Amino acid sequence: MEKSLNQRYKDSCTTLSYKEWRRREDNKMASFTGNIPSPSLQDSTAFKNTQTEMAKITGLKTDVSNKTIFGINKYILIVAGVMIITAVVYHIYTKQKKP
């Protein structure tokens, strides 16, 4: 015997309201049958607008900067690289100088 929608809602122990739960269940059933509604143009523009607003609020940077490598200033990386190379060359030179 099949349970009613109300009984299935109670058994699911969800935090969603009945209306939201029912919409989710209807969308699940529509995806099984292949009747998925395609998003309209208004939905996609609203999504893009929301996405750009959230990017502005969170401070997401979309422009590319040539001043950093992996978030570190490239001049700091160059100086650190030169120091490491100098230390390695000095170490090799002092090892060869000792007989």
Sequence and secondary structure as in RCSB ss.txt:
>XXXX:A:sequence
MEKSLNQRYKDSCTTLSYKEWRRREDNKMASFTGNIPSPSLQDSTAFKNTQTEMAKITGLKTDVSNKTIFGINKY
ILIVAGVMIITAVVYHIYTKQKKP
>XXXX:A:secstr
    HHHHHHHHT SS HHHHHHHHHHHHHHHHT      HHHHHHHHHHHHHHHHHHT   S  TTEETTEEHH
HHHHHHHHHHHHHHHHHHHHHH  
